[in-house]
Amino acid sequence: MTAIAPPRASAPATPPGAPRRTLARPSGRVLTAAALLLGLGVAAIWSIVDLEVGLNQLERGLANAGRFLQRTVPFEWPSLGDVLWLSAMTLAIVVLGTLLATVISIPVAYLSAANTSPGGLVTRLLGRLIGIVSRATPDAFLALAFAMIIAQGALPGILALGLHSVGMISKLTADAIEQIDEGPRLALRAAGATKAQEFWGGIWPQILPSVIATVLHRADINLRATVVLGFVGVAGLGLELSLGLKSLNYREGIPYAIIMFALCIVFEIIATSVRSTLLGVRPSGRSLGGLLARRTVPAAPVAVDPLKQPWTPERRRLAGFSRSSIVVIIGALAVISTSLPNFSLFWQNIGIALNRMLPPQIDEAKWGSVAEDFLITIQVGLAATLVGVILSAVFGVFAARNVAPNPTVRGIFRLLLVVNRGIPELLLAFFLIILTGLGATAGVVALAIGGIGLLGKLVADSLEEVDPGPERALRATGATRAQIFFAATLPQAAPAIVGHVLYLLDTNVRASSLLGVIGGAGIGFTILQASRINHQEMLALLIIMVFVVLAIEALSSLIRSLVK
């Protein structure tokens, strides 16, 4: 999965002789950040010990692997017609959910950007708050809530993916708006243009490439998310996978996992091809889809400029993309229309659902067990992050061009990272739960292994992007490879790596809250049970979960700001 970074503002030129900002010369801010990181590390070690995460369960899982294979092979594949229809349903949910998120994200981003927010600081904070709350609310739990109002099927998945994705798309779009060239916009304002004309004529053409790249990346993430959405009743391949696995019918269930994996690869190849053809982004080969697309897709020579006259090849590509997008959206609507619920009692259902959920409350007798479940969820996220950091450090170092001993080693580790990113970590967690039994170990190991592909790639990229000057200077003095790495490469890359580690922590805490949905430990299972018998408790747990994730994200943001 190719990561899309938000556009960066151009940094002011560094005065000659000024030292480069690294962690080699710690300031008070850096020491504070180091203390906070040390605290998180200690908490992660305590979590591993308290959860009794050990190799004995994994050894037992290996012993069970043979029996699992006996119950799985040979596979019982679905018919081709079922595969095509379920794949179309899954893609339709992803397309419409991502489209909904994009439509909502544009005004939210407009409110959030400092140079467009109409009400100054107040509306800017409101826009940012909408995005933060959206990111903090897990999509599977949103799907659970929507299923109570409009029944299970495709629509809860569309709404859940749409609302959850607003957090990412609006943030990156707002960042892109803040870094535009203000010249075209000011020229339109001087000519008497309205605010809408300023945006669509002076801002939108500049941010369109960034928006397209972000939306394609989010759609790729949403496709992988449909795996866990299937476990809460959302239609598509994920639902069939969950039914097969929950009923222990692995011969029928595992083929759906293989089909989902193949669909993710095909989707990524298509997304990579669109980026290459439309935006002039050469496939990097750093994702599984990009690795395959790199051999077949030529890079476009220039970026998109939709207002340029006359009809240039770039404008024709954009027009073709627009028409193709409309066809895809119409096709998605046609597929979804076959499974839409009866809306005749929609408003009545909303009233009934709100009656059941309000006011949110938790039985006093359950406070202790709920607190323990939340603690386990946070512990799993911390433990998985620590183990993932250790593993990713190895993979990331040997995947970096300027650190790996030779190109062959770098290529092998890059390929391992590529393959790792193609496997949804929650699906891996489910298989580990099958092999090792219930408990926190399966979730910790699955999230840790799943995090290698993301963090390992980011670590490798950060190491490769350092200033090569200090490395060359040390190499000229006869320094060893290890001395160069620890004295020149790592200190420069450390601030970026810290940010990546904290991003993984945010991701793991959110993912650990969903482990209960697939049979793991933590608050997810409690929320799933409450959705069936006590909707007031479910809503209360969801609200607390949002605040827990927000607190983790606030701490991560604080540490990132200290090491900038």
C-alpha positions as CSV (number, residue, x, y, z in Angstrom):
1,M,0.0,0.0,0.0
2,T,1.6,3.2,-1.1
3,A,1.6,5.9,1.6
4,I,0.5,9.4,0.6
5,A,2.2,12.1,2.6
6,P,0.6,15.5,3.0
7,P,2.2,18.2,0.9
8,R,5.0,20.0,2.7
9,A,5.5,23.7,2.9
10,S,8.8,24.8,1.4
11,A,11.2,25.3,4.3
12,P,13.2,28.5,4.6
13,A,16.7,28.4,3.3
14,T,19.2,27.3,6.0
15,P,21.9,30.0,6.5
16,P,25.4,28.9,5.5
17,G,27.1,27.1,8.4
18,A,23.9,26.7,10.3
19,P,23.6,23.2,11.9
20,R,21.0,20.9,10.5
21,R,18.1,20.1,13.0
22,T,18.6,16.6,14.3
23,L,18.4,14.8,17.7
24,A,22.1,14.8,18.1
25,R,22.1,18.2,19.9
26,P,19.1,17.8,22.3
27,S,17.3,20.9,23.4
28,G,14.8,21.1,26.3
29,R,12.0,20.3,23.9
30,V,13.8,17.2,22.6
31,L,14.5,16.0,26.2
32,T,10.8,16.4,27.1
33,A,9.9,14.4,24.0
34,A,12.5,11.8,25.0
35,A,11.0,11.5,28.5
36,L,7.5,11.0,27.1
37,L,8.8,8.4,24.6
38,L,10.6,6.6,27.4
39,G,7.4,6.6,29.4
40,L,5.5,5.0,26.5
41,G,8.3,2.5,26.1
42,V,8.1,1.5,29.8
43,A,4.3,1.2,29.5
44,A,4.7,-1.0,26.4
45,I,7.1,-3.3,28.2
46,W,4.7,-3.5,31.2
47,S,1.9,-4.3,28.7
48,I,3.8,-7.2,27.2
49,V,4.5,-8.6,30.7
50,D,1.0,-8.0,32.0
51,L,-0.7,-9.5,29.0
52,E,1.7,-12.5,29.2
53,V,2.6,-12.3,25.6
54,G,5.1,-15.1,25.0
55,L,6.4,-17.5,22.5
56,N,4.7,-20.5,24.1
57,Q,1.3,-19.6,22.5
58,L,2.9,-19.1,19.1
59,E,4.6,-22.5,19.5
60,R,1.2,-24.0,20.3
61,G,-0.1,-22.3,17.2
62,L,2.6,-23.9,15.0
63,A,1.6,-27.2,16.4
64,N,-2.0,-26.5,15.5
65,A,-1.1,-25.4,12.0
66,G,-1.1,-28.9,10.7
67,R,-4.6,-29.7,12.0
68,F,-5.8,-26.3,10.6
69,L,-4.5,-27.2,7.1
70,Q,-6.2,-30.6,7.3
71,R,-9.5,-28.8,7.9
72,T,-8.8,-26.2,5.2
73,V,-7.3,-28.1,2.2
74,P,-8.7,-28.7,-0.4
75,F,-10.5,-25.4,-0.8
76,E,-14.2,-25.2,-1.8
77,W,-14.1,-22.3,-4.2
78,P,-17.3,-20.3,-4.9
79,S,-18.6,-20.1,-8.4
80,L,-17.2,-17.5,-10.8
81,G,-20.6,-15.7,-10.8
82,D,-20.6,-15.4,-7.0
83,V,-17.0,-14.2,-7.1
84,L,-17.7,-11.5,-9.6
85,W,-20.9,-10.4,-7.9
86,L,-19.4,-10.2,-4.4
87,S,-16.3,-8.4,-5.7
88,A,-18.5,-5.9,-7.5
89,M,-20.5,-5.4,-4.3
90,T,-17.4,-4.9,-2.3
91,L,-15.9,-2.4,-4.8
92,A,-19.2,-0.6,-5.0
93,I,-19.2,-0.1,-1.2
94,V,-15.7,1.2,-1.4
95,V,-16.3,3.5,-4.3
96,L,-19.5,5.1,-2.8
97,G,-18.1,5.3,0.7
98,T,-15.0,7.1,-0.6
99,L,-17.1,9.3,-2.8
100,L,-19.3,10.3,0.2
101,A,-16.1,11.0,2.2
102,T,-14.7,13.2,-0.6
103,V,-17.9,15.3,-0.9
104,I,-18.0,15.9,2.8
105,S,-14.3,16.5,3.1
106,I,-14.1,19.4,0.6
107,P,-16.2,21.8,2.8
108,V,-14.6,20.5,6.0
109,A,-11.1,21.1,4.5
110,Y,-12.2,24.6,3.4
111,L,-13.2,25.3,7.0
112,S,-10.0,23.8,8.3
113,A,-7.4,25.6,6.1
114,A,-5.9,28.7,7.6
115,N,-6.1,30.7,4.4
116,T,-9.7,29.9,3.5
117,S,-11.5,29.4,6.9
118,P,-14.3,32.0,6.7
119,G,-14.6,32.5,10.5
120,G,-11.0,32.6,11.4
121,L,-9.8,30.5,14.3
122,V,-13.2,29.3,15.5
123,T,-14.3,27.8,12.2
124,R,-10.8,26.4,11.6
125,L,-10.9,24.6,14.9
126,L,-14.4,23.4,14.1
127,G,-13.2,21.9,10.8
128,R,-10.1,20.3,12.4
129,L,-12.3,18.9,15.2
130,I,-14.7,17.3,12.7
131,G,-11.7,15.6,11.1
132,I,-10.2,14.4,14.4
133,V,-13.5,12.9,15.7
134,S,-14.0,11.2,12.3
135,R,-10.6,9.6,12.4
136,A,-11.0,8.6,16.0
137,T,-14.3,6.7,15.4
138,P,-13.6,3.2,14.1
139,D,-15.5,2.4,10.9
140,A,-16.7,-1.0,12.1
141,F,-18.4,0.5,15.1
142,L,-20.0,3.1,12.9
143,A,-21.4,0.3,10.7
144,L,-22.8,-1.4,13.9
145,A,-24.7,1.8,14.8
146,F,-26.0,2.3,11.2
147,A,-27.1,-1.3,11.0
148,M,-29.5,-0.6,13.9
149,I,-31.3,2.1,11.9
150,I,-31.3,0.8,8.4
151,A,-30.6,-3.0,8.8
152,Q,-27.5,-4.9,7.8
153,G,-26.3,-4.9,4.2
154,A,-24.3,-2.6,2.0
155,L,-25.5,0.9,3.1
156,P,-24.2,0.8,6.7
157,G,-20.8,0.0,5.2
158,I,-21.0,2.9,2.8
159,L,-22.0,5.4,5.5
160,A,-19.3,4.0,7.9
161,L,-16.5,4.2,5.4
162,G,-17.7,7.6,4.3
163,L,-17.8,9.2,7.7
164,H,-14.6,7.6,9.0
165,S,-12.6,8.6,5.8
166,V,-13.5,12.3,6.2
167,G,-10.8,12.5,8.9
168,M,-7.9,11.6,6.5
169,I,-9.2,13.2,3.3
170,S,-10.2,16.5,4.9
171,K,-6.9,16.8,6.8
172,L,-4.7,16.2,3.7
173,T,-6.9,18.4,1.6
174,A,-6.7,21.2,4.1
175,D,-2.9,20.9,4.2
176,A,-2.8,21.1,0.4
177,I,-5.0,24.3,0.5
178,E,-2.7,26.0,2.9
179,Q,0.3,25.5,0.6
180,I,-1.2,26.8,-2.7
181,D,0.2,29.6,-4.7
182,E,-2.0,32.5,-3.7
183,G,-1.4,34.4,-7.0
184,P,-4.4,33.0,-9.0
185,R,-6.8,33.3,-6.1
186,L,-5.8,36.9,-5.5
187,A,-6.1,37.7,-9.2
188,L,-9.6,36.4,-9.2
189,R,-10.5,38.4,-6.1
190,A,-9.1,41.6,-7.6
191,A,-11.4,40.9,-10.6
192,G,-14.4,40.8,-8.3
193,A,-14.9,37.0,-8.1
194,T,-17.0,35.5,-5.4
195,K,-15.7,33.2,-2.7
196,A,-17.0,30.2,-4.7
197,Q,-15.3,31.4,-7.9
198,E,-12.0,32.0,-6.0
199,F,-12.1,28.4,-4.7
200,W,-13.1,26.6,-7.9
201,G,-11.0,28.8,-10.2
202,G,-8.0,29.6,-8.1
203,I,-7.6,26.9,-5.5
204,W,-9.2,23.7,-6.8
205,P,-7.1,23.4,-9.9
206,Q,-3.9,23.6,-7.7
207,I,-5.0,21.0,-5.2
208,L,-6.7,18.6,-7.6
209,P,-3.7,16.3,-8.1
210,S,-3.2,16.1,-4.3
211,V,-7.0,15.3,-3.8
212,I,-6.9,12.6,-6.5
213,A,-3.9,11.0,-5.0
214,T,-5.4,11.1,-1.5
215,V,-8.8,9.7,-2.6
216,L,-7.1,6.8,-4.4
217,H,-5.0,6.0,-1.4
218,R,-8.1,6.2,0.9
219,A,-10.0,3.9,-1.4
220,D,-7.2,1.4,-1.1
221,I,-7.4,1.6,2.7
222,N,-11.2,1.3,2.6
223,L,-11.0,-1.8,0.5
224,R,-8.9,-3.5,3.1
225,A,-11.3,-2.3,5.8
226,T,-14.2,-4.2,4.2
227,V,-12.7,-7.3,5.7
228,V,-13.5,-6.3,9.3
229,L,-16.8,-4.7,8.2
230,G,-17.9,-8.1,7.0
231,F,-17.7,-9.3,10.6
232,V,-20.4,-6.8,11.6
233,G,-22.7,-7.7,8.8
234,V,-21.7,-5.5,5.9
235,A,-22.3,-7.2,2.5
236,G,-19.6,-8.3,0.2
237,L,-16.6,-10.6,0.3
238,G,-15.9,-9.7,3.9
239,L,-19.3,-11.0,5.0
240,E,-18.9,-14.3,3.2
241,L,-15.4,-14.6,4.7
242,S,-16.7,-14.0,8.2
243,L,-19.5,-16.5,7.8
244,G,-17.2,-19.2,6.7
245,L,-14.6,-18.6,9.5
246,K,-17.2,-18.1,12.3
247,S,-18.9,-21.4,11.3
248,L,-15.4,-23.1,11.3
249,N,-16.0,-24.0,7.6
250,Y,-12.5,-23.1,6.6
251,R,-12.6,-24.8,3.3
252,E,-15.2,-22.3,2.1
253,G,-14.0,-19.3,4.2
254,I,-10.3,-19.2,3.2
255,P,-10.9,-18.9,-0.6
256,Y,-12.7,-15.6,0.2
257,A,-9.5,-14.4,2.0
258,I,-7.5,-15.3,-1.1
259,I,-9.9,-13.5,-3.4
260,M,-9.8,-10.4,-1.2
261,F,-6.0,-10.4,-1.2
262,A,-6.0,-10.7,-5.0
263,L,-8.7,-7.9,-5.3
264,C,-6.5,-5.6,-3.2
265,I,-3.6,-6.2,-5.5
266,V,-5.7,-5.6,-8.7
267,F,-7.2,-2.4,-7.1
268,E,-3.7,-1.1,-6.2
269,I,-2.4,-1.7,-9.7
270,I,-5.4,0.3,-11.1
271,A,-4.8,3.1,-8.6
272,T,-1.1,3.2,-9.4
273,S,-1.8,3.3,-13.1
274,V,-4.3,6.2,-12.6
275,R,-1.7,8.1,-10.6
276,S,1.0,7.5,-13.2
277,T,-1.2,8.3,-16.2
278,L,-3.1,11.2,-14.7
279,L,-0.6,12.9,-12.4
280,G,2.7,11.9,-13.9
281,V,3.7,10.0,-10.8
282,R,6.1,7.2,-11.8
283,P,5.2,3.9,-10.0
284,S,7.8,3.5,-7.2
285,G,7.6,-0.2,-6.9
286,R,7.4,0.2,-3.1
287,S,3.9,-1.4,-2.9
288,L,2.7,-4.7,-4.3
289,G,0.6,-2.9,-6.9
290,G,3.3,-0.4,-7.7
291,L,5.8,-3.2,-8.1
292,L,3.7,-4.8,-10.9
293,A,2.5,-1.6,-12.4
294,R,6.0,-0.2,-12.7
295,R,6.8,-2.6,-15.5
296,T,3.8,-1.7,-17.6
297,V,2.7,1.9,-16.9
298,P,4.6,4.8,-18.5
299,A,4.9,8.0,-16.5
300,A,3.2,11.1,-17.8
301,P,5.6,13.9,-18.5
302,V,3.8,16.6,-16.7
303,A,1.2,17.2,-14.0
304,V,-2.5,17.9,-14.5
305,D,-3.5,21.4,-15.4
306,P,-7.3,21.3,-15.9
307,L,-7.7,24.9,-16.9
308,K,-5.0,25.0,-19.5
309,Q,-6.0,25.8,-23.1
310,P,-6.2,24.3,-25.7
311,W,-7.1,20.6,-25.2
312,T,-3.7,19.3,-24.4
313,P,-3.0,15.6,-23.7
314,E,-3.1,16.4,-20.0
315,R,-6.6,17.8,-20.3
316,R,-7.7,14.8,-22.3
317,R,-6.4,12.5,-19.6
318,L,-8.3,14.4,-17.0
319,A,-11.5,14.4,-19.1
320,G,-11.1,10.7,-19.6
321,F,-10.6,10.1,-15.9
322,S,-13.7,12.2,-15.1
323,R,-15.9,10.2,-17.6
324,S,-14.5,6.9,-16.3
325,S,-15.2,8.0,-12.7
326,I,-18.8,8.8,-13.6
327,V,-19.3,5.4,-15.2
328,V,-17.8,3.7,-12.2
329,I,-20.0,5.6,-9.8
330,I,-23.1,4.8,-11.9
331,G,-22.1,1.2,-11.9
332,A,-21.6,1.2,-8.2
333,L,-25.0,2.7,-7.6
334,A,-26.6,0.1,-9.9
335,V,-24.9,-2.7,-7.9
336,I,-25.9,-1.2,-4.5
337,S,-29.5,-0.6,-5.6
338,T,-30.1,-4.3,-5.6
339,S,-29.5,-4.5,-1.8
340,L,-30.9,-1.2,-0.5
341,P,-33.3,-1.6,2.5
342,N,-36.9,-0.5,2.5
343,F,-36.8,3.2,3.5
344,S,-40.6,3.4,4.1
345,L,-40.0,3.1,7.9
346,F,-36.6,5.0,7.9
347,W,-37.6,7.8,10.2
348,Q,-39.5,5.6,12.5
349,N,-36.4,3.3,12.7
350,I,-34.3,6.3,13.6
351,G,-36.6,7.2,16.4
352,I,-36.6,3.6,17.7
353,A,-32.8,3.4,17.5
354,L,-32.3,6.7,19.3
355,N,-34.8,5.6,22.0
356,R,-32.7,2.5,22.6
357,M,-29.4,4.3,22.6
358,L,-30.2,7.4,24.6
359,P,-29.2,8.3,27.2
360,P,-25.8,6.5,27.0
361,Q,-25.0,4.7,30.2
362,I,-23.1,1.8,31.7
363,D,-24.3,-0.2,34.6
364,E,-22.3,0.7,37.7
365,A,-21.6,-3.0,38.3
366,K,-19.8,-3.1,34.9
367,W,-17.5,-0.2,35.4
368,G,-14.6,-2.3,36.6
369,S,-14.8,-4.8,33.7
370,V,-15.2,-2.0,31.2
371,A,-12.1,-0.2,32.5
372,E,-10.2,-3.5,32.3
373,D,-11.3,-4.0,28.7
374,F,-10.2,-0.5,27.7
375,L,-6.9,-1.1,29.5
376,I,-6.3,-4.3,27.6
377,T,-7.1,-2.5,24.3
378,I,-4.5,0.2,25.0
379,Q,-2.0,-2.4,26.2
380,V,-2.4,-4.4,23.0
381,G,-1.8,-1.3,21.0
382,L,1.3,-0.4,23.0
383,A,2.7,-3.9,23.0
384,A,2.2,-4.3,19.3
385,T,3.8,-1.0,18.6
386,L,6.9,-1.9,20.6
387,V,7.3,-5.3,19.0
388,G,6.6,-3.7,15.6
389,V,9.2,-1.0,16.1
390,I,11.9,-3.6,16.9
391,L,11.0,-5.7,13.8
392,S,10.6,-2.7,11.6
393,A,14.0,-1.3,12.6
394,V,15.6,-4.4,11.2
395,F,13.6,-4.4,8.0
396,G,13.8,-0.7,7.5
397,V,17.6,-0.5,8.0
398,F,18.3,-3.2,5.5
399,A,15.7,-1.8,3.0
400,A,17.5,1.6,2.9
401,R,19.7,2.2,-0.1
402,N,22.3,4.1,1.9
403,V,22.5,1.6,4.8
404,A,22.0,-1.9,3.3
405,P,25.3,-3.7,2.6
406,N,24.4,-4.3,-1.1
407,P,21.5,-3.8,-3.6
408,T,20.5,-7.5,-3.4
409,V,19.9,-7.3,0.4
410,R,18.0,-4.0,-0.1
411,G,15.9,-5.6,-2.8
412,I,15.0,-8.6,-0.7
413,F,13.9,-6.5,2.3
414,R,12.0,-4.1,0.1
415,L,10.1,-7.1,-1.4
416,L,9.3,-8.5,2.0
417,L,7.9,-5.1,3.1
418,V,5.8,-5.0,-0.1
419,V,4.3,-8.5,0.5
420,N,3.7,-7.7,4.1
421,R,1.6,-4.6,3.3
422,G,-0.7,-6.7,1.1
423,I,-2.1,-8.7,4.1
424,P,-4.8,-7.0,6.2
425,E,-3.6,-7.2,9.8
426,L,-7.0,-8.0,11.2
427,L,-7.3,-11.0,8.9
428,L,-3.9,-12.1,10.1
429,A,-5.1,-11.7,13.7
430,F,-8.1,-13.9,13.0
431,F,-5.9,-16.7,11.7
432,L,-3.6,-16.4,14.7
433,I,-6.6,-16.5,17.1
434,I,-7.7,-19.7,15.3
435,L,-4.2,-21.2,15.8
436,T,-3.3,-19.9,19.3
437,G,-6.8,-19.5,20.9
438,L,-8.3,-16.5,22.5
439,G,-6.1,-14.0,24.3
440,A,-4.0,-10.9,23.7
441,T,-1.0,-12.7,22.1
442,A,-2.6,-13.2,18.8
443,G,-3.7,-9.6,18.5
444,V,-0.3,-8.3,19.6
445,V,1.6,-10.5,17.1
446,A,-0.8,-9.8,14.3
447,L,-0.7,-6.0,14.7
448,A,3.1,-6.1,15.2
449,I,3.6,-8.1,12.0
450,G,1.1,-6.0,10.1
451,G,2.9,-2.8,11.2
452,I,6.2,-4.0,9.7
453,G,5.1,-3.2,6.2
454,L,4.1,0.3,7.1
455,L,6.7,1.4,9.6
456,G,9.6,-0.5,7.9
457,K,8.9,1.3,4.6
458,L,8.7,4.7,6.4
459,V,11.9,4.0,8.3
460,A,13.7,3.0,5.1
461,D,12.5,6.1,3.3
462,S,13.5,8.4,6.2
463,L,17.0,6.9,6.2
464,E,17.4,7.3,2.5
465,E,16.2,11.0,2.6
466,V,18.9,12.3,5.0
467,D,21.6,14.8,3.8
468,P,24.4,12.6,2.4
469,G,27.1,15.2,3.3
470,P,27.8,14.0,6.9
471,E,27.9,10.4,5.7
472,R,30.4,11.2,3.0
473,A,32.5,13.2,5.5
474,L,32.7,10.3,7.9
475,R,33.4,7.8,5.1
476,A,36.3,9.9,3.9
477,T,37.9,9.7,7.4
478,G,37.7,5.9,7.3
479,A,34.7,5.4,9.6
480,T,33.1,2.0,9.6
481,R,29.6,1.4,8.3
482,A,28.2,1.2,11.8
483,Q,29.9,4.5,12.8
484,I,28.5,6.3,9.8
485,F,25.0,5.0,10.6
486,F,24.9,5.9,14.3
487,A,26.8,9.2,14.0
488,A,25.4,10.6,10.7
489,T,22.4,8.7,9.3
490,L,20.3,7.9,12.3
491,P,20.6,11.3,14.1
492,Q,19.3,13.0,11.0
493,A,16.4,10.6,10.4
494,A,15.4,10.3,14.1
495,P,12.8,13.1,14.1
496,A,11.0,11.6,11.1
497,I,11.2,8.1,12.5
498,V,9.7,9.2,15.8
499,G,6.8,10.7,14.0
500,H,6.3,7.4,12.1
501,V,6.4,5.4,15.3
502,L,3.7,7.6,16.9
503,Y,1.6,7.3,13.7
504,L,1.9,3.5,14.1
505,L,0.8,3.8,17.7
506,D,-2.3,5.7,16.7
507,T,-3.1,3.1,14.1
508,N,-2.5,0.2,16.5
509,V,-4.7,1.5,19.2
510,R,-7.6,2.0,16.7
511,A,-7.0,-1.5,15.3
512,S,-6.8,-3.1,18.7
513,S,-10.2,-1.8,19.5
514,L,-11.5,-3.8,16.6
515,L,-9.9,-7.1,17.6
516,G,-12.9,-8.0,19.7
517,V,-15.0,-7.9,16.6
518,I,-13.1,-10.9,15.2
519,G,-12.8,-12.7,18.6
520,G,-9.8,-11.0,20.2
521,A,-9.4,-9.4,23.6
522,G,-10.3,-5.9,24.6
523,I,-13.2,-3.5,24.3
524,G,-14.2,-4.5,20.8
525,F,-15.9,-7.7,22.0
526,T,-17.7,-5.8,24.8
527,I,-19.0,-3.2,22.2
528,L,-20.1,-6.1,19.9
529,Q,-22.0,-7.8,22.7
530,A,-23.6,-4.5,23.8
531,S,-24.8,-3.9,20.2
532,R,-26.9,-7.0,20.5
533,I,-28.4,-6.6,24.0
534,N,-27.8,-3.1,25.4
535,H,-27.7,-0.2,23.0
536,Q,-27.3,2.5,25.7
537,E,-24.2,0.7,26.9
538,M,-22.9,0.4,23.3
539,L,-23.3,4.2,22.7
540,A,-21.5,5.0,26.0
541,L,-18.6,2.6,25.1
542,L,-18.3,4.2,21.7
543,I,-18.1,7.7,23.1
544,I,-15.4,6.6,25.6
545,M,-13.5,4.9,22.8
546,V,-13.5,8.1,20.8
547,F,-12.1,10.0,23.8
548,V,-9.4,7.4,24.4
549,V,-8.3,7.5,20.8
550,L,-8.3,11.3,20.9
551,A,-6.1,11.3,24.0
552,I,-3.6,8.9,22.4
553,E,-3.6,11.1,19.2
554,A,-3.1,14.3,21.3
555,L,-0.1,12.8,23.1
556,S,1.4,11.7,19.8
557,S,0.8,15.2,18.3
558,L,2.5,16.8,21.4
559,I,5.6,14.6,21.0
560,R,5.8,15.2,17.2
561,S,5.6,18.9,17.8
562,L,8.5,18.7,20.3
563,V,10.9,16.9,17.9
564,K,10.1,19.0,14.8
